[in-house]
Amino acid sequence: MNTSLRTIRGGTRLIFDSVEGVTNTVEKMHETIARAPLPFTAPPAQPTRAHGMIAAAVYRIIRGVNGGLREGVDRTLALLPGETQLGATSVAETRAVAALNGVCGDHLEATGNTLATPMTLRFEGQALTLEPRALQAALPTASGHIVVLVHGLSLSELSWSRKGQPSIGDRLRDDLGYTPLYLRYNTGRHISTNGQQFTRMLQALCSSWPVPVESVSLIGHSMGGLVIRSACWYARHNDADWLQHLRRVVCLGTPHHGAPLERAGHAFETVMQKIHYAQPLLLGRLRSEGIKDLRHGALLDEDWRDYDPDTTGADVRKAVPLAPGVDYYFAAANLGRDEGDPMGHLLGDLLVRPDSAVGLHRDELRRLNIRPENCRVFHEKNHFDLLDDEQVQQQVIDWFTR
């Protein structure tokens, strides 16, 4: 399998970053043991460099050598020829990079790592340049009806066709004449950050579309639905023109009110923080900002900007209603055989509970008031079946033809 130069360069940089992270963890553990030899004893009121000047100097030397090697290797790889020498990005590589972005995409972006996925709108596998002539050349048969599909955490646009079958975008193109576009983005960033960039891209897209835009429809899977809702909120509050073309939004397995797995991870981390021996080993802190946003379904900057997500467990997000004048459709998956099956109530679709996916909430202000006929729960299916299951696709087609 060919590996692109971009991936090799970004991967080597990430390895050096990991060495630095491990060094910092070992040093913190060393200092913790030196300060409090017994696991459950209280640390001194005034922290000191109890592990000694020699140990501290050793750790500084390790970090210095590692940093020097990182810069040297990075500069050397930057001198090599471009992508063509080592091959273009393969499907397997695209999937691996997407997964990595979900886990630590915020770190990749902050450190300028080439593995950080830039947000792009794509058509037939190619990134689009959002200006009139480029779109005219890339989309000679463009329809006035646009549908944009937005993937979920640690995925890419390839996830919409996992088994080589036609994707829901293909079905909408062939059956109803829509032009399907696919968003690729860094799922490790804050949802609100992606939402704001997405609304700007939709504005540029509609302004440069080769033919008059008749309608825009958005389909989001999992986190993708939250990015869509964030984009709609920012579009409303910035008077974005593209919003007047928006006709419908379809959310598939979207955790509108959070995902239990992330809440459980945060709860475990909170308990472990009470054991000072365990604090340096809390790798859960390394979860990306995008993953932490899934704890309650944070959509706006205000939901995280003034709070520390590692210490704040309460739901402090601002209630974000659905955009007026837009038809919303929610689909959820459930492992149970029917509504009465306890397996479905306990596990949901393995990642998202059905009540969260259809917008239900005990707080009336947070509840998403969607018509019952615009919701459907698919039984004996998991979270990822919502991407390409034939029944789900047919339901989406039916919603589009209403």
C-alpha positions as CSV (number, residue, x, y, z in Angstrom):
1,M,0.0,0.0,0.0
2,N,1.3,3.4,-0.9
3,T,1.7,6.0,1.9
4,S,1.5,9.7,1.1
5,L,4.4,12.0,2.2
6,R,1.9,14.0,4.1
7,T,1.0,11.0,6.3
8,I,4.6,10.0,6.8
9,R,5.6,13.5,7.8
10,G,2.6,13.9,10.2
11,G,3.0,10.4,11.6
12,T,6.7,10.9,12.5
13,R,5.9,14.2,14.2
14,L,3.1,12.6,16.2
15,I,5.5,9.9,17.4
16,F,7.9,12.5,18.7
17,D,5.0,14.3,20.4
18,S,4.0,11.0,22.0
19,V,7.5,10.5,23.4
20,E,7.3,14.0,24.9
21,G,3.9,13.2,26.4
22,V,5.2,9.9,27.9
23,T,8.3,11.7,29.3
24,N,6.0,14.3,31.0
25,T,3.8,11.6,32.4
26,V,6.8,9.7,33.8
27,E,8.2,12.8,35.4
28,K,4.9,13.7,37.0
29,M,4.6,10.1,38.4
30,H,8.2,10.3,39.7
31,E,7.5,13.6,41.4
32,T,4.2,12.3,42.9
33,I,5.9,9.2,44.4
34,A,8.7,11.4,45.8
35,R,6.2,13.8,47.4
36,A,3.9,11.1,48.8
37,P,5.4,7.6,49.0
38,L,2.0,6.0,49.9
39,P,-0.8,6.1,47.4
40,F,-3.5,7.4,49.7
41,T,-1.5,9.8,51.8
42,A,-2.2,13.5,51.2
43,P,0.5,15.4,49.3
44,P,2.3,18.3,51.0
45,A,0.4,21.6,51.2
46,Q,3.4,23.3,49.5
47,P,4.5,21.3,46.4
48,T,8.2,21.0,45.9
49,R,10.6,19.6,43.4
50,A,11.0,16.6,45.7
51,H,12.3,14.3,43.0
52,G,15.5,16.3,42.9
53,M,17.4,18.6,40.6
54,I,19.3,15.7,39.0
55,A,16.1,13.9,37.9
56,A,14.6,17.2,36.7
57,A,17.7,17.8,34.6
58,V,17.5,14.3,33.1
59,Y,13.9,14.9,32.0
60,R,14.8,18.3,30.5
61,I,17.6,16.6,28.5
62,I,15.3,13.9,27.2
63,R,12.7,16.5,26.1
64,G,15.5,18.6,24.5
65,V,16.9,15.7,22.5
66,N,13.4,14.6,21.4
67,G,12.5,18.1,20.3
68,G,15.7,18.5,18.3
69,L,15.2,15.2,16.6
70,R,11.6,16.1,15.8
71,E,12.5,19.4,14.2
72,G,15.4,17.8,12.3
73,V,13.3,15.0,10.9
74,D,10.4,17.4,10.1
75,R,12.7,19.7,8.1
76,T,14.3,16.8,6.3
77,L,10.9,15.4,5.1
78,A,9.9,18.9,4.1
79,L,12.7,18.9,1.6
80,L,11.5,15.8,-0.2
81,P,9.4,16.0,-3.4
82,G,5.6,16.1,-3.2
83,E,2.9,13.6,-2.9
84,T,3.6,11.9,-6.3
85,Q,6.8,10.3,-5.3
86,L,5.2,8.2,-2.5
87,G,1.7,7.9,-4.0
88,A,-1.6,9.5,-3.4
89,T,-3.7,8.9,-0.3
90,S,-5.3,5.4,-0.3
91,V,-8.7,4.5,1.1
92,A,-7.1,2.7,4.1
93,E,-4.9,5.7,4.8
94,T,-7.9,8.1,4.6
95,R,-9.8,6.0,7.1
96,A,-6.8,5.8,9.5
97,V,-6.2,9.5,9.4
98,A,-9.9,10.2,10.0
99,A,-9.9,8.0,13.1
100,L,-6.7,9.7,14.4
101,N,-8.3,13.1,13.9
102,G,-11.3,12.1,16.0
103,V,-9.0,11.1,18.9
104,C,-6.5,14.0,18.8
105,G,-7.4,16.2,15.9
106,D,-7.3,19.3,18.1
107,H,-3.7,18.6,19.1
108,L,-2.8,17.9,15.4
109,E,-4.2,21.3,14.4
110,A,-2.6,23.2,17.3
111,T,0.8,21.8,16.5
112,G,0.6,22.3,12.8
113,N,0.7,18.6,12.1
114,T,0.1,17.7,8.4
115,L,-2.3,14.9,9.6
116,A,-4.8,17.5,10.7
117,T,-7.7,17.2,8.3
118,P,-8.8,20.5,6.7
119,M,-12.5,21.1,6.1
120,T,-13.4,20.5,2.5
121,L,-16.6,19.9,0.4
122,R,-16.0,17.0,-1.9
123,F,-17.7,15.7,-5.1
124,E,-16.8,12.2,-6.5
125,G,-13.8,12.0,-4.3
126,Q,-12.3,15.4,-5.1
127,A,-12.1,18.5,-3.0
128,L,-14.0,21.5,-4.5
129,T,-12.7,25.0,-4.8
130,L,-15.6,27.2,-3.9
131,E,-15.5,29.8,-6.6
132,P,-17.7,30.0,-9.8
133,R,-15.4,28.9,-12.5
134,A,-13.9,26.0,-10.5
135,L,-17.4,24.7,-9.6
136,Q,-18.6,25.1,-13.1
137,A,-15.8,22.9,-14.3
138,A,-16.1,20.3,-11.5
139,L,-20.0,20.1,-11.7
140,P,-21.0,20.4,-15.3
141,T,-24.4,18.8,-14.6
142,A,-25.1,20.5,-11.3
143,S,-28.7,20.5,-10.2
144,G,-30.4,23.4,-8.4
145,H,-31.1,21.0,-5.5
146,I,-28.0,20.5,-3.3
147,V,-27.6,17.9,-0.5
148,V,-24.6,17.8,1.7
149,L,-23.8,14.8,3.8
150,V,-21.8,15.3,7.0
151,H,-20.1,12.3,8.7
152,G,-19.6,11.6,12.4
153,L,-16.7,11.2,14.8
154,S,-13.5,9.6,13.5
155,L,-15.1,8.9,10.1
156,S,-14.8,10.4,6.6
157,E,-17.0,10.8,3.6
158,L,-16.1,7.2,2.7
159,S,-18.2,6.0,5.6
160,W,-21.5,6.6,3.7
161,S,-20.8,3.6,1.6
162,R,-19.2,1.0,3.9
163,K,-20.1,-2.1,1.8
164,G,-19.6,-0.8,-1.7
165,Q,-23.3,-0.3,-2.2
166,P,-24.8,3.0,-3.4
167,S,-24.8,5.6,-0.7
168,I,-27.8,7.7,0.3
169,G,-26.2,10.5,-1.7
170,D,-26.2,8.3,-4.8
171,R,-29.8,7.4,-4.2
172,L,-30.9,11.0,-3.9
173,R,-29.0,11.8,-7.1
174,D,-30.4,8.9,-9.1
175,D,-33.9,8.9,-7.8
176,L,-34.6,12.6,-7.2
177,G,-32.0,14.6,-9.2
178,Y,-30.1,16.1,-6.2
179,T,-26.4,16.9,-6.5
180,P,-24.7,15.2,-3.5
181,L,-21.7,16.8,-1.9
182,Y,-19.7,15.3,1.1
183,L,-18.1,17.2,3.9
184,R,-14.7,16.1,5.2
185,Y,-13.6,17.7,8.5
186,N,-11.5,17.3,11.6
187,T,-13.8,15.7,14.1
188,G,-11.4,16.3,17.0
189,R,-12.1,20.1,16.9
190,H,-14.9,21.7,18.9
191,I,-18.3,21.2,17.3
192,S,-18.9,24.9,17.4
193,T,-15.6,25.6,15.6
194,N,-16.6,23.2,12.8
195,G,-20.1,24.6,12.7
196,Q,-18.9,28.1,12.2
197,Q,-16.5,27.1,9.4
198,F,-19.2,24.9,7.8
199,T,-21.7,27.8,7.6
200,R,-19.0,30.0,5.9
201,M,-18.4,27.2,3.4
202,L,-22.1,26.8,2.6
203,Q,-22.3,30.6,2.1
204,A,-19.5,30.4,-0.4
205,L,-21.0,27.3,-2.1
206,C,-24.4,28.9,-2.7
207,S,-22.8,32.2,-3.9
208,S,-20.7,30.3,-6.5
209,W,-23.1,27.5,-7.5
210,P,-23.2,27.1,-11.3
211,V,-27.0,27.3,-11.5
212,P,-29.6,29.1,-9.4
213,V,-30.0,27.3,-6.0
214,E,-33.5,26.0,-5.5
215,S,-32.9,24.1,-2.3
216,V,-30.3,23.0,0.2
217,S,-30.7,19.8,2.3
218,L,-28.3,18.6,5.0
219,I,-27.9,15.0,6.2
220,G,-25.7,14.3,9.3
221,H,-24.7,11.1,11.0
222,S,-23.9,11.2,14.7
223,M,-21.6,14.2,15.4
224,G,-22.4,15.4,11.9
225,G,-25.9,16.3,13.0
226,L,-24.6,18.4,15.8
227,V,-22.2,20.2,13.4
228,I,-25.2,20.9,11.1
229,R,-27.3,22.3,14.0
230,S,-24.4,24.5,15.1
231,A,-23.9,25.8,11.6
232,C,-27.7,26.6,11.3
233,W,-27.5,28.5,14.7
234,Y,-24.5,30.6,13.6
235,A,-26.1,31.2,10.1
236,R,-29.3,32.6,11.8
237,H,-27.3,34.9,14.1
238,N,-25.1,36.1,11.3
239,D,-27.9,36.5,8.7
240,A,-26.2,34.2,6.3
241,D,-28.0,34.1,2.9
242,W,-27.6,30.4,2.4
243,L,-30.1,29.7,5.2
244,Q,-33.0,30.9,3.1
245,H,-32.4,28.0,0.7
246,L,-32.4,25.4,3.5
247,R,-35.4,23.1,3.2
248,R,-34.7,20.0,5.3
249,V,-32.2,18.6,7.8
250,V,-31.9,14.8,8.5
251,C,-30.1,13.6,11.6
252,L,-29.1,9.9,11.8
253,G,-28.2,8.7,15.3
254,T,-27.3,12.2,16.4
255,P,-26.6,12.6,20.2
256,H,-28.6,15.8,20.5
257,H,-28.4,15.6,24.3
258,G,-25.1,13.8,24.6
259,A,-23.6,10.3,24.5
260,P,-23.5,8.1,27.6
261,L,-20.1,6.6,26.7
262,E,-18.4,10.0,27.0
263,R,-20.3,10.8,30.2
264,A,-19.2,7.5,31.7
265,G,-15.6,8.2,30.7
266,H,-15.7,11.6,32.4
267,A,-17.2,10.1,35.6
268,F,-14.5,7.5,35.8
269,E,-11.9,10.2,35.3
270,T,-13.4,12.3,38.1
271,V,-13.2,9.4,40.5
272,M,-9.6,8.6,39.5
273,Q,-8.5,12.2,40.1
274,K,-9.1,11.7,43.8
275,I,-6.2,9.2,43.8
276,H,-3.1,11.4,43.4
277,Y,-1.0,8.4,42.1
278,A,-3.5,8.0,39.2
279,Q,-3.6,11.6,38.2
280,P,-0.4,11.5,36.0
281,L,-1.8,8.4,34.2
282,L,-5.2,9.9,33.3
283,L,-4.9,9.5,29.6
284,G,-8.6,10.4,29.4
285,R,-7.6,14.0,29.5
286,L,-6.1,13.5,26.1
287,R,-9.5,13.0,24.5
288,S,-10.1,15.5,21.8
289,E,-12.3,18.6,22.3
290,G,-14.7,17.1,19.8
291,I,-15.2,14.0,22.0
292,K,-15.7,16.1,25.1
293,D,-18.4,18.1,23.3
294,L,-20.3,14.9,22.9
295,R,-20.8,14.6,26.7
296,H,-23.9,16.7,26.5
297,G,-24.1,17.7,22.8
298,A,-22.4,21.2,23.0
299,L,-23.0,23.3,19.9
300,L,-21.8,26.8,20.7
301,D,-18.6,28.5,21.9
302,E,-20.3,29.5,25.1
303,D,-20.8,25.9,26.0
304,W,-17.1,25.3,26.6
305,R,-15.2,28.7,26.4
306,D,-15.7,29.6,30.1
307,Y,-15.7,26.0,31.5
308,D,-13.0,23.4,32.0
309,P,-14.4,20.2,30.4
310,D,-12.2,18.1,32.5
311,T,-13.7,19.4,35.8
312,T,-17.2,20.5,34.8
313,G,-19.6,17.6,34.6
314,A,-22.9,19.5,34.7
315,D,-24.8,20.3,31.5
316,V,-24.1,24.0,31.1
317,R,-24.8,24.3,27.4
318,K,-27.2,26.9,26.0
319,A,-30.5,25.6,24.6
320,V,-30.4,25.7,20.8
321,P,-33.8,25.4,19.1
322,L,-34.3,24.1,15.6
323,A,-34.2,26.6,12.8
324,P,-37.7,27.9,11.9
325,G,-39.1,27.2,8.5
326,V,-36.9,24.0,8.0
327,D,-38.2,20.5,8.0
328,Y,-36.3,18.3,10.5
329,Y,-36.2,14.5,10.4
330,F,-34.6,12.3,13.1
331,A,-33.7,8.7,12.9
332,A,-32.4,6.5,15.7
333,A,-31.2,2.9,15.9
334,N,-32.0,0.4,18.7
335,L,-30.5,-3.0,19.3
336,G,-33.8,-4.2,20.7
337,R,-36.3,-6.2,18.7
338,D,-39.2,-3.8,19.6
339,E,-40.1,-1.0,22.0
340,G,-40.5,-3.3,24.9
341,D,-37.1,-5.1,24.5
342,P,-35.0,-4.1,27.6
343,M,-31.8,-4.5,25.5
344,G,-32.7,-1.5,23.4
345,H,-33.4,0.6,26.5
346,L,-30.1,-0.4,28.1
347,L,-27.7,-0.2,25.1
348,G,-29.5,2.0,22.5
349,D,-27.5,1.6,19.4
350,L,-24.3,1.0,21.4
351,L,-23.3,4.7,21.3
352,V,-26.4,6.8,21.4
353,R,-29.7,6.3,23.2
354,P,-32.9,6.7,21.2
355,D,-34.3,9.4,23.4
356,S,-31.2,11.6,22.7
357,A,-31.3,10.8,19.0
358,V,-34.9,12.0,18.7
359,G,-34.4,15.1,20.8
360,L,-36.3,14.1,23.9
361,H,-35.3,15.8,27.2
362,R,-36.8,16.2,30.6
363,D,-36.1,19.9,30.5
364,E,-38.8,21.4,28.2
365,L,-36.4,24.2,27.1
366,R,-33.9,21.7,25.8
367,R,-36.5,19.4,24.2
368,L,-36.4,19.5,20.4
369,N,-40.0,19.8,19.4
370,I,-40.1,17.7,16.3
371,R,-43.3,16.1,14.9
372,P,-43.7,12.4,15.8
373,E,-44.2,11.5,12.1
374,N,-40.8,13.0,11.4
375,C,-39.0,10.6,13.7
376,R,-38.3,6.9,13.3
377,V,-36.5,4.3,15.4
378,F,-35.0,1.4,13.6
379,H,-34.9,-1.8,15.7
380,E,-32.2,-4.5,15.6
381,K,-29.7,-2.1,14.1
382,N,-26.6,-0.4,15.5
383,H,-25.2,3.1,15.3
384,F,-23.3,2.5,12.0
385,D,-26.2,0.7,10.3
386,L,-27.8,4.1,10.0
387,L,-25.1,5.1,7.4
388,D,-26.0,2.6,4.6
389,D,-28.8,0.3,5.7
390,E,-31.4,-0.1,2.9
391,Q,-34.3,0.6,5.2
392,V,-32.8,3.7,6.5
393,Q,-32.0,4.9,2.9
394,Q,-35.6,4.3,1.8
395,Q,-36.9,6.3,4.8
396,V,-34.7,9.2,3.9
397,I,-35.9,9.0,0.3
398,D,-39.5,9.1,1.6
399,W,-38.8,12.1,3.8
400,F,-37.3,14.0,0.8
401,T,-40.4,13.3,-1.3
402,R,-42.8,14.8,1.2
